[in-house]
Amino acid sequence: MSFEAECPECAAGVEMAGDTVVGEIIQCPECGAELEVMDLNPPTLELAPEEEEDWGE
Ligand SMILES: [Zn+2]
């Protein structure tokens, strides 16, 4: 089972896997924006804050 939510950036439908959890970051396949899952019922996405993550390279 999967959900579909609307990208707040480009209004495209973004498919979310059935095991998606609130707080997960997914990427819009249309515009490439990083989106945070705010809610699952109804599926709600919000633009994730841009963060400079240091992955310890
Ligand atoms: Zn988008």
N, CA, C, O and the ligand as a Tripos MOL2 file, in Angstrom:
@<TRIPOS>MOLECULE
protein
  229   227    58     0     0
PROTEIN
NO_CHARGES

@<TRIPOS>ATOM
      1 N           0.8500   -1.1890    0.0000 N.3       1 MET1
      2 CA          0.0000    0.0000    0.0000 C.3       1 MET1
      3 C           0.8850    1.2380    0.0000 C.2       1 MET1
      4 O           1.9250    1.2700    0.6580 O.2       1 MET1
      5 N           0.4750    2.2330   -0.7260 N.am      2 SER2
      6 CA          1.2350    3.4700   -0.7400 C.3       2 SER2
      7 C           0.2770    4.6530   -0.6960 C.2       2 SER2
      8 O          -0.9150    4.5320   -0.9800 O.2       2 SER2
      9 N           0.8380    5.7910   -0.3310 N.am      3 PHE3
     10 CA          0.0630    7.0160   -0.2400 C.3       3 PHE3
     11 C           0.4810    7.9380   -1.3760 C.2       3 PHE3
     12 O           1.5480    7.7690   -1.9660 O.2       3 PHE3
     13 N          -0.3470    8.8870   -1.6680 N.am      4 GLU4
     14 CA          0.1130    9.9370   -2.5600 C.3       4 GLU4
     15 C          -0.2070   11.2730   -1.9160 C.2       4 GLU4
     16 O          -1.3250   11.5110   -1.4580 O.2       4 GLU4
     17 N           0.7890   12.1320   -1.8910 N.am      5 ALA5
     18 CA          0.6240   13.4660   -1.3320 C.3       5 ALA5
     19 C           1.0230   14.4850   -2.3860 C.2       5 ALA5
     20 O           1.6360   14.1500   -3.3990 O.2       5 ALA5
     21 N           0.6700   15.7070   -2.1310 N.am      6 GLU6
     22 CA          0.9820   16.7570   -3.0990 C.3       6 GLU6
     23 C           2.2420   17.4970   -2.6940 C.2       6 GLU6
     24 O           2.4010   17.8980   -1.5410 O.2       6 GLU6
     25 N           3.1290   17.6720   -3.6500 N.am      7 CYS7
     26 CA          4.3440   18.4380   -3.4060 C.3       7 CYS7
     27 C           3.9750   19.9040   -3.2120 C.2       7 CYS7
     28 O           3.3170   20.4890   -4.0720 O.2       7 CYS7
     29 N           4.3910   20.5150   -2.0840 N.am      8 PRO8
     30 CA          4.0530   21.9250   -1.8450 C.3       8 PRO8
     31 C           4.8180   22.8610   -2.7710 C.2       8 PRO8
     32 O           4.4620   24.0320   -2.9020 O.2       8 PRO8
     33 N           5.8430   22.3650   -3.3980 N.am      9 GLU9
     34 CA          6.6770   23.1920   -4.2610 C.3       9 GLU9
     35 C           6.1140   23.2760   -5.6810 C.2       9 GLU9
     36 O           6.0110   24.3600   -6.2550 O.2       9 GLU9
     37 N           5.7490   22.1090   -6.2450 N.am     10 CYS10
     38 CA          5.3390   22.0940   -7.6470 C.3      10 CYS10
     39 C           3.9730   21.4630   -7.8660 C.2      10 CYS10
     40 O           3.4960   21.3770   -8.9980 O.2      10 CYS10
     41 N           3.3410   21.0180   -6.7770 N.am     11 ALA11
     42 CA          1.9810   20.4680   -6.8210 C.3      11 ALA11
     43 C           1.8900   19.1320   -7.5480 C.2      11 ALA11
     44 O           0.7970   18.6890   -7.9020 O.2      11 ALA11
     45 N           3.0130   18.4990   -7.7680 N.am     12 ALA12
     46 CA          2.9970   17.1640   -8.3600 C.3      12 ALA12
     47 C           2.5650   16.1420   -7.3080 C.2      12 ALA12
     48 O           2.7110   16.3700   -6.1070 O.2      12 ALA12
     49 N           2.0380   15.0290   -7.7740 N.am     13 GLY13
     50 CA          1.7250   13.9410   -6.8580 C.3      13 GLY13
     51 C           2.9930   13.1980   -6.5070 C.2      13 GLY13
     52 O           3.7400   12.7610   -7.3830 O.2      13 GLY13
     53 N           3.2280   13.0580   -5.2060 N.am     14 VAL14
     54 CA          4.4360   12.3760   -4.7430 C.3      14 VAL14
     55 C           4.0150   11.0890   -4.0640 C.2      14 VAL14
     56 O           3.2480   11.1070   -3.1010 O.2      14 VAL14
     57 N           4.5160    9.9710   -4.5670 N.am     15 GLU15
     58 CA          4.1430    8.7010   -3.9750 C.3      15 GLU15
     59 C           4.9930    8.4140   -2.7450 C.2      15 GLU15
     60 O           6.2090    8.6070   -2.7470 O.2      15 GLU15
     61 N           4.3290    7.9550   -1.7090 N.am     16 MET16
     62 CA          5.0100    7.6280   -0.4660 C.3      16 MET16
     63 C           4.7830    6.1520   -0.1750 C.2      16 MET16
     64 O           3.6620    5.6540   -0.2810 O.2      16 MET16
     65 N           5.8400    5.4660    0.1880 N.am     17 ALA17
     66 CA          5.7270    4.0440    0.4970 C.3      17 ALA17
     67 C           4.8170    3.8250    1.7010 C.2      17 ALA17
     68 O           4.6480    4.7090    2.5410 O.2      17 ALA17
     69 N           4.2430    2.6450    1.7660 N.am     18 GLY18
     70 CA          3.3170    2.3290    2.8480 C.3      18 GLY18
     71 C           3.9340    2.3590    4.2230 C.2      18 GLY18
     72 O           3.2340    2.5060    5.2240 O.2      18 GLY18
     73 N           5.2590    2.2180    4.2760 N.am     19 ASP19
     74 CA          5.9290    2.2250    5.5780 C.3      19 ASP19
     75 C           6.5550    3.5840    5.8940 C.2      19 ASP19
     76 O           7.3760    3.7080    6.8030 O.2      19 ASP19
     77 N           6.1550    4.5920    5.1320 N.am     20 THR20
     78 CA          6.6350    5.9440    5.4160 C.3      20 THR20
     79 C           6.1800    6.3740    6.8070 C.2      20 THR20
     80 O           5.0580    6.0860    7.2240 O.2      20 THR20
     81 N           7.0580    7.0570    7.5080 N.am     21 VAL21
     82 CA          6.7280    7.5250    8.8430 C.3      21 VAL21
     83 C           6.7930    9.0460    8.8970 C.2      21 VAL21
     84 O           7.4900    9.6760    8.1020 O.2      21 VAL21
     85 N           6.0620    9.6290    9.8410 N.am     22 VAL22
     86 CA          6.0920   11.0770   10.0320 C.3      22 VAL22
     87 C           7.5050   11.4990   10.3940 C.2      22 VAL22
     88 O           8.1520   10.8990   11.2530 O.2      22 VAL22
     89 N           7.9650   12.5360    9.7260 N.am     23 GLY23
     90 CA          9.3070   13.0340    9.9730 C.3      23 GLY23
     91 C          10.3070   12.5700    8.9350 C.2      23 GLY23
     92 O          11.4340   13.0610    8.8770 O.2      23 GLY23
     93 N           9.8810   11.6090    8.1090 N.am     24 GLU24
     94 CA         10.7660   11.1180    7.0630 C.3      24 GLU24
     95 C          10.9570   12.1860    5.9890 C.2      24 GLU24
     96 O          10.0520   12.9720    5.7100 O.2      24 GLU24
     97 N          12.1320   12.2020    5.3990 N.am     25 ILE25
     98 CA         12.4190   13.1240    4.3040 C.3      25 ILE25
     99 C          12.3800   12.3440    2.9950 C.2      25 ILE25
    100 O          13.0910   11.3540    2.8230 O.2      25 ILE25
    101 N          11.5470   12.8040    2.0890 N.am     26 ILE26
    102 CA         11.5060   12.1910    0.7730 C.3      26 ILE26
    103 C          11.7300   13.2740   -0.2730 C.2      26 ILE26
    104 O          11.5970   14.4670   -0.0020 O.2      26 ILE26
    105 N          12.0690   12.8300   -1.4590 N.am     27 GLN27
    106 CA         12.3840   13.7880   -2.5040 C.3      27 GLN27
    107 C          11.3020   13.7600   -3.5700 C.2      27 GLN27
    108 O          10.8610   12.6950   -4.0030 O.2      27 GLN27
    109 N          10.8890   14.9350   -3.9800 N.am     28 CYS28
    110 CA          9.9000   15.0450   -5.0410 C.3      28 CYS28
    111 C          10.5290   14.5950   -6.3600 C.2      28 CYS28
    112 O          11.5900   15.0870   -6.7440 O.2      28 CYS28
    113 N           9.8760   13.6660   -7.0480 N.am     29 PRO29
    114 CA         10.4420   13.1890   -8.3130 C.3      29 PRO29
    115 C          10.3460   14.2250   -9.4290 C.2      29 PRO29
    116 O          11.0460   14.1220  -10.4360 O.2      29 PRO29
    117 N           9.4960   15.2020   -9.2540 N.am     30 GLU30
    118 CA          9.3050   16.2120  -10.2950 C.3      30 GLU30
    119 C          10.2980   17.3580  -10.1900 C.2      30 GLU30
    120 O          10.9790   17.6860  -11.1620 O.2      30 GLU30
    121 N          10.3820   17.9730   -9.0020 N.am     31 CYS31
    122 CA         11.2150   19.1660   -8.8670 C.3      31 CYS31
    123 C          12.4530   18.9100   -8.0120 C.2      31 CYS31
    124 O          13.3320   19.7680   -7.9200 O.2      31 CYS31
    125 N          12.5270   17.7420   -7.3900 N.am     32 GLY32
    126 CA         13.7160   17.4050   -6.6330 C.3      32 GLY32
    127 C          13.7700   18.0140   -5.2440 C.2      32 GLY32
    128 O          14.7720   17.8850   -4.5400 O.2      32 GLY32
    129 N          12.6810   18.6830   -4.8470 N.am     33 ALA33
    130 CA         12.6600   19.3000   -3.5240 C.3      33 ALA33
    131 C          12.6710   18.2250   -2.4430 C.2      33 ALA33
    132 O          12.1030   17.1460   -2.6150 O.2      33 ALA33
    133 N          13.3240   18.5370   -1.3310 N.am     34 GLU34
    134 CA         13.2900   17.6260   -0.1970 C.3      34 GLU34
    135 C          12.0710   17.9540    0.6450 C.2      34 GLU34
    136 O          11.8590   19.0990    1.0440 O.2      34 GLU34
    137 N          11.2820   16.9350    0.9040 N.am     35 LEU35
    138 CA         10.0020   17.1290    1.5710 C.3      35 LEU35
    139 C           9.9410   16.3090    2.8440 C.2      35 LEU35
    140 O          10.3290   15.1410    2.8710 O.2      35 LEU35
    141 N           9.4460   16.9420    3.9000 N.am     36 GLU36
    142 CA          9.2920   16.2380    5.1650 C.3      36 GLU36
    143 C           7.8500   15.7840    5.3120 C.2      36 GLU36
    144 O           6.9180   16.5410    5.0390 O.2      36 GLU36
    145 N           7.6780   14.5620    5.7380 N.am     37 VAL37
    146 CA          6.3380   14.0280    5.9680 C.3      37 VAL37
    147 C           5.8090   14.5930    7.2800 C.2      37 VAL37
    148 O           6.3400   14.3080    8.3530 O.2      37 VAL37
    149 N           4.7590   15.3950    7.1770 N.am     38 MET38
    150 CA          4.2070   16.0340    8.3580 C.3      38 MET38
    151 C           3.0750   15.2180    8.9770 C.2      38 MET38
    152 O           2.8400   15.2680   10.1840 O.2      38 MET38
    153 N           2.3850   14.4720    8.1310 N.am     39 ASP39
    154 CA          1.2190   13.7200    8.5870 C.3      39 ASP39
    155 C           0.9510   12.6150    7.5790 C.2      39 ASP39
    156 O           1.3490   12.7180    6.4190 O.2      39 ASP39
    157 N           0.2850   11.5710    8.0120 N.am     40 LEU40
    158 CA         -0.0510   10.4770    7.1000 C.3      40 LEU40
    159 C          -1.5410   10.4040    6.8210 C.2      40 LEU40
    160 O          -1.9540    9.7530    5.8610 O.2      40 LEU40
    161 N          -2.3400   11.0430    7.6200 N.am     41 ASN41
    162 CA         -3.7840   10.9710    7.4360 C.3      41 ASN41
    163 C          -4.4050   12.3370    7.6590 C.2      41 ASN41
    164 O          -4.7920   12.6540    8.7840 O.2      41 ASN41
    165 N          -4.5110   13.1490    6.6300 N.am     42 PRO42
    166 CA         -4.1570   12.8220    5.2370 C.3      42 PRO42
    167 C          -2.6610   12.9970    5.0060 C.2      42 PRO42
    168 O          -1.9910   13.7000    5.7620 O.2      42 PRO42
    169 N          -2.1400   12.3610    3.9690 N.am     43 PRO43
    170 CA         -0.7180   12.5070    3.6620 C.3      43 PRO43
    171 C          -0.3760   13.9650    3.3740 C.2      43 PRO43
    172 O          -0.9200   14.5740    2.4530 O.2      43 PRO43
    173 N           0.5280   14.5100    4.1720 N.am     44 THR44
    174 CA          0.8750   15.9220    4.0630 C.3      44 THR44
    175 C           2.3840   16.0790    3.9910 C.2      44 THR44
    176 O           3.1240   15.5090    4.7920 O.2      44 THR44
    177 N           2.8200   16.8570    3.0220 N.am     45 LEU45
    178 CA          4.2550   17.1030    2.8660 C.3      45 LEU45
    179 C           4.5420   18.5810    3.0320 C.2      45 LEU45
    180 O           3.7320   19.4350    2.6720 O.2      45 LEU45
    181 N           5.7080   18.8640    3.5850 N.am     46 GLU46
    182 CA          6.1600   20.2390    3.7120 C.3      46 GLU46
    183 C           7.6080   20.2980    3.2730 C.2      46 GLU46
    184 O           8.3530   19.3310    3.4290 O.2      46 GLU46
    185 N           8.0000   21.4230    2.7280 N.am     47 LEU47
    186 CA          9.4000   21.5690    2.3380 C.3      47 LEU47
    187 C          10.3020   21.3830    3.5470 C.2      47 LEU47
    188 O          10.1080   22.0120    4.5880 O.2      47 LEU47
    189 N          11.2750   20.5240    3.3960 N.am     48 ALA48
    190 CA         12.2140   20.3050    4.4840 C.3      48 ALA48
    191 C          13.1520   21.4950    4.5700 C.2      48 ALA48
    192 O          13.5470   22.0470    3.5430 O.2      48 ALA48
    193 N          13.5110   21.8960    5.7720 N.am     49 PRO49
    194 CA         14.4790   22.9790    5.9110 C.3      49 PRO49
    195 C          15.8110   22.5520    5.3340 C.2      49 PRO49
    196 O          16.2710   21.4280    5.5390 O.2      49 PRO49
    197 N          16.4100   23.4600    4.6200 N.am     50 GLU50
    198 CA         17.7090   23.1240    4.0370 C.3      50 GLU50
    199 C          18.7700   23.1340    5.1150 C.2      50 GLU50
    200 O          18.9760   24.1290    5.8100 O.2      50 GLU50
    201 N          19.4290   22.0130    5.2340 N.am     51 GLU51
    202 CA         20.4540   21.9090    6.2450 C.3      51 GLU51
    203 C          21.7470   21.4350    5.6100 C.2      51 GLU51
    204 O          21.7550   20.5740    4.7300 O.2      51 GLU51
    205 N          22.8030   21.9980    6.0640 N.am     52 GLU52
    206 CA         24.1130   21.5480    5.6110 C.3      52 GLU52
    207 C          24.5360   20.4230    6.5380 C.2      52 GLU52
    208 O          25.0670   20.6500    7.6260 O.2      52 GLU52
    209 N          24.2910   19.2220    6.0830 N.am     53 GLU53
    210 CA         24.6510   18.0760    6.9130 C.3      53 GLU53
    211 C          26.0810   17.6480    6.6330 C.2      53 GLU53
    212 O          26.5000   17.5270    5.4810 O.2      53 GLU53
    213 N          26.8040   17.4270    7.6850 N.am     54 ASP54
    214 CA         28.1600   16.9260    7.5430 C.3      54 ASP54
    215 C          28.1400   15.4330    7.8290 C.2      54 ASP54
    216 O          27.9610   15.0050    8.9690 O.2      54 ASP54
    217 N          28.3250   14.6590    6.7880 N.am     55 TRP55
    218 CA         28.2300   13.2130    6.9580 C.3      55 TRP55
    219 C          29.5610   12.5920    7.3690 C.2      55 TRP55
    220 O          29.7720   11.3890    7.2130 O.2      55 TRP55
    221 N          30.4470   13.4170    7.8900 N.am     56 GLY56
    222 CA         31.6680   12.8530    8.4440 C.3      56 GLY56
    223 C          32.6610   12.3750    7.4100 C.2      56 GLY56
    224 O          33.4050   11.4180    7.6250 O.2      56 GLY56
    225 N          32.6550   13.0580    6.2920 N.am     57 GLU57
    226 CA         33.6090   12.6780    5.2420 C.3      57 GLU57
    227 C          35.0300   13.0040    5.6770 C.2      57 GLU57
    228 O          35.9770   12.7580    4.9290 O.2      57 GLU57
    229 ZN          7.8270   18.9750   -6.4470 Zn       58 ZN58
@<TRIPOS>BOND
     1     1     2 1
     2     2     3 1
     3     3     4 2
     4     3     5 am
     5     5     6 1
     6     6     7 1
     7     7     8 2
     8     7     9 am
     9     9    10 1
    10    10    11 1
    11    11    12 2
    12    11    13 am
    13    13    14 1
    14    14    15 1
    15    15    16 2
    16    15    17 am
    17    17    18 1
    18    18    19 1
    19    19    20 2
    20    19    21 am
    21    21    22 1
    22    22    23 1
    23    23    24 2
    24    23    25 am
    25    25    26 1
    26    26    27 1
    27    27    28 2
    28    27    29 am
    29    29    30 1
    30    30    31 1
    31    31    32 2
    32    31    33 am
    33    33    34 1
    34    34    35 1
    35    35    36 2
    36    35    37 am
    37    37    38 1
    38    38    39 1
    39    39    40 2
    40    39    41 am
    41    41    42 1
    42    42    43 1
    43    43    44 2
    44    43    45 am
    45    45    46 1
    46    46    47 1
    47    47    48 2
    48    47    49 am
    49    49    50 1
    50    50    51 1
    51    51    52 2
    52    51    53 am
    53    53    54 1
    54    54    55 1
    55    55    56 2
    56    55    57 am
    57    57    58 1
    58    58    59 1
    59    59    60 2
    60    59    61 am
    61    61    62 1
    62    62    63 1
    63    63    64 2
    64    63    65 am
    65    65    66 1
    66    66    67 1
    67    67    68 2
    68    67    69 am
    69    69    70 1
    70    70    71 1
    71    71    72 2
    72    71    73 am
    73    73    74 1
    74    74    75 1
    75    75    76 2
    76    75    77 am
    77    77    78 1
    78    78    79 1
    79    79    80 2
    80    79    81 am
    81    81    82 1
    82    82    83 1
    83    83    84 2
    84    83    85 am
    85    85    86 1
    86    86    87 1
    87    87    88 2
    88    87    89 am
    89    89    90 1
    90    90    91 1
    91    91    92 2
    92    91    93 am
    93    93    94 1
    94    94    95 1
    95    95    96 2
    96    95    97 am
    97    97    98 1
    98    98    99 1
    99    99   100 2
   100    99   101 am
   101   101   102 1
   102   102   103 1
   103   103   104 2
   104   103   105 am
   105   105   106 1
   106   106   107 1
   107   107   108 2
   108   107   109 am
   109   109   110 1
   110   110   111 1
   111   111   112 2
   112   111   113 am
   113   113   114 1
   114   114   115 1
   115   115   116 2
   116   115   117 am
   117   117   118 1
   118   118   119 1
   119   119   120 2
   120   119   121 am
   121   121   122 1
   122   122   123 1
   123   123   124 2
   124   123   125 am
   125   125   126 1
   126   126   127 1
   127   127   128 2
   128   127   129 am
   129   129   130 1
   130   130   131 1
   131   131   132 2
   132   131   133 am
   133   133   134 1
   134   134   135 1
   135   135   136 2
   136   135   137 am
   137   137   138 1
   138   138   139 1
   139   139   140 2
   140   139   141 am
   141   141   142 1
   142   142   143 1
   143   143   144 2
   144   143   145 am
   145   145   146 1
   146   146   147 1
   147   147   148 2
   148   147   149 am
   149   149   150 1
   150   150   151 1
   151   151   152 2
   152   151   153 am
   153   153   154 1
   154   154   155 1
   155   155   156 2
   156   155   157 am
   157   157   158 1
   158   158   159 1
   159   159   160 2
   160   159   161 am
   161   161   162 1
   162   162   163 1
   163   163   164 2
   164   163   165 am
   165   165   166 1
   166   166   167 1
   167   167   168 2
   168   167   169 am
   169   169   170 1
   170   170   171 1
   171   171   172 2
   172   171   173 am
   173   173   174 1
   174   174   175 1
   175   175   176 2
   176   175   177 am
   177   177   178 1
   178   178   179 1
   179   179   180 2
   180   179   181 am
   181   181   182 1
   182   182   183 1
   183   183   184 2
   184   183   185 am
   185   185   186 1
   186   186   187 1
   187   187   188 2
   188   187   189 am
   189   189   190 1
   190   190   191 1
   191   191   192 2
   192   191   193 am
   193   193   194 1
   194   194   195 1
   195   195   196 2
   196   195   197 am
   197   197   198 1
   198   198   199 1
   199   199   200 2
   200   199   201 am
   201   201   202 1
   202   202   203 1
   203   203   204 2
   204   203   205 am
   205   205   206 1
   206   206   207 1
   207   207   208 2
   208   207   209 am
   209   209   210 1
   210   210   211 1
   211   211   212 2
   212   211   213 am
   213   213   214 1
   214   214   215 1
   215   215   216 2
   216   215   217 am
   217   217   218 1
   218   218   219 1
   219   219   220 2
   220   219   221 am
   221   221   222 1
   222   222   223 1
   223   223   224 2
   224   223   225 am
   225   225   226 1
   226   226   227 1
   227   227   228 2
@<TRIPOS>SUBSTRUCTURE
     1 MET1         2 RESIDUE 1 A MET
     2 SER2         6 RESIDUE 1 A SER
     3 PHE3        10 RESIDUE 1 A PHE
     4 GLU4        14 RESIDUE 1 A GLU
     5 ALA5        18 RESIDUE 1 A ALA
     6 GLU6        22 RESIDUE 1 A GLU
     7 CYS7        26 RESIDUE 1 A CYS
     8 PRO8        30 RESIDUE 1 A PRO
     9 GLU9        34 RESIDUE 1 A GLU
    10 CYS10       38 RESIDUE 1 A CYS
    11 ALA11       42 RESIDUE 1 A ALA
    12 ALA12       46 RESIDUE 1 A ALA
    13 GLY13       50 RESIDUE 1 A GLY
    14 VAL14       54 RESIDUE 1 A VAL
    15 GLU15       58 RESIDUE 1 A GLU
    16 MET16       62 RESIDUE 1 A MET
    17 ALA17       66 RESIDUE 1 A ALA
    18 GLY18       70 RESIDUE 1 A GLY
    19 ASP19       74 RESIDUE 1 A ASP
    20 THR20       78 RESIDUE 1 A THR
    21 VAL21       82 RESIDUE 1 A VAL
    22 VAL22       86 RESIDUE 1 A VAL
    23 GLY23       90 RESIDUE 1 A GLY
    24 GLU24       94 RESIDUE 1 A GLU
    25 ILE25       98 RESIDUE 1 A ILE
    26 ILE26      102 RESIDUE 1 A ILE
    27 GLN27      106 RESIDUE 1 A GLN
    28 CYS28      110 RESIDUE 1 A CYS
    29 PRO29      114 RESIDUE 1 A PRO
    30 GLU30      118 RESIDUE 1 A GLU
    31 CYS31      122 RESIDUE 1 A CYS
    32 GLY32      126 RESIDUE 1 A GLY
    33 ALA33      130 RESIDUE 1 A ALA
    34 GLU34      134 RESIDUE 1 A GLU
    35 LEU35      138 RESIDUE 1 A LEU
    36 GLU36      142 RESIDUE 1 A GLU
    37 VAL37      146 RESIDUE 1 A VAL
    38 MET38      150 RESIDUE 1 A MET
    39 ASP39      154 RESIDUE 1 A ASP
    40 LEU40      158 RESIDUE 1 A LEU
    41 ASN41      162 RESIDUE 1 A ASN
    42 PRO42      166 RESIDUE 1 A PRO
    43 PRO43      170 RESIDUE 1 A PRO
    44 THR44      174 RESIDUE 1 A THR
    45 LEU45      178 RESIDUE 1 A LEU
    46 GLU46      182 RESIDUE 1 A GLU
    47 LEU47      186 RESIDUE 1 A LEU
    48 ALA48      190 RESIDUE 1 A ALA
    49 PRO49      194 RESIDUE 1 A PRO
    50 GLU50      198 RESIDUE 1 A GLU
    51 GLU51      202 RESIDUE 1 A GLU
    52 GLU52      206 RESIDUE 1 A GLU
    53 GLU53      210 RESIDUE 1 A GLU
    54 ASP54      214 RESIDUE 1 A ASP
    55 TRP55      218 RESIDUE 1 A TRP
    56 GLY56      222 RESIDUE 1 A GLY
    57 GLU57      226 RESIDUE 1 A GLU
    58 ZN58       229 GROUP 0 **** ****
